[in-house]
């Protein structure tokens, strides 16, 4: 896929196609790493750690348990 480099202020920028935005869960303000690898420019999406995910859990966004019925086999509850 090709993209066109455009001037943004004193810098240059590339628009990231929506296909990649959705695939890598990017949004306005997302931080990415830009690295050189084997003569290519590589944009690396952020990796969310388990600690970061757990830090976002609060009493307001935790779900309630779902009752699935009685045990039907050798489940131990």
NORRA-V850389 format. One record per pair of residues at least 12 apart in sequence whose ideal C-beta (glycine too) atoms are under 6 Angstrom apart, sorted by sequence separation. I is the first residue (numbers start at 0). J is the second residue. D is the distance in Angstrom with one decimal. If there is no record, write none. Layout:
# NORRA-V850389
[[I & J & D] [I & J & D]]
This chain:
# NORRA-V850389
[[31 & 44 & 5.8] [30 & 45 & 5.8] [23 & 44 & 4.0]]
